[in-house]
Amino acid sequence: MNKWGKLSLGMLLAVGLMTGCGNNNDNAASTDTNAGNTGTTAKTLTLGTSADFPPYEFHKVIDGKDTIVGFDIDIAKDIAADMGAELVIKDLAFDSLLNELSSGRVDMVISGLSPTEERKKAVDLSDIYYKAEQAVVVREADKDKFATMDSLKGAKIGVQTGSIQEDIAKGIEGAQLTSLGKISEIVLQLNSNRVDASIMEGPVAKSFVKNVKGLVITDAKPEVEDDGYVIGVKKGNTELLNQVNTTLTRLNSEGKIEEYVAAASELAESE
């Protein structure tokens, strides 16, 4: 959807409400009938994602229809196609994704997922398919004020609940965290002066900074060990995990993932 295109604060509020409505665990936010077999199929692959993470996964109005797109979605389509399955997408809160996976309500999770030790215990994780740096986003007037990680000590920091960025913020001395389910909600907090800064994925930060007036990326550089991204499947689902890794190997060998990242970034930034 066009929610990323030059959003005003008022539009962001509307977007936050709309994406919040997408967090219904019982309903698919989007069904992609072009992934895998065409026509009727008994085989489906249900993807759990938090679609507010451009260019990974986000909403876009295409041909008048609200559609979930992004390079993670492109990867999911390839996995489904290689399986001969129909891809079903569920838009969920990020911190609910692994529970939905463990319960079997989704088959796999793709959502900028880092391979932390805690996650490895809960679900099976694929090979790393993409790496990105972390970034600190602030209001334009505060760019120099928060130019280092030390300058964030004692600051009010907005982060996504259950994310690696939340873990980074917890390690900042005296930081006061505001943890929310959606990135768009964090941006609202930043624009309304309720938080001083937000830690985001580099590509996500760039998309918001380009499309939301008054935000900038500072020179502060958060460092993390697990900066790669993986796909999660239910513990013990070796068949699906092997298929996911096979598709990822093919996509990397063909240079497709970088192509998907470039195309999704351009789409996220378009009107």
Secondary structure, DSSP 4 states (H G I P E B T S, - for coil): -GGGSSB-HHHHHHHHHHHHHT--TTS-SEEETTSSSSS--S-EEEEEE-SEETTTEEEEEETTEEEEESHHHHHHHHHHHHHT-EEEEEE--GGGHHHHHHTTSSSEEEEEE---HHHHHHSEE----EE--EEEEEEGGGTTTT-SSGGGTT-EEEEETTSHHHHHHHTSTT-EEEEES-HHHHHHHHHTTS-SEEEEEHHHHHHHHHHBTTEEE-S-----S--EEEEEE-TT-HHHHHHHHHHHHHHHHTTHHHHHHHHHHHHHH--
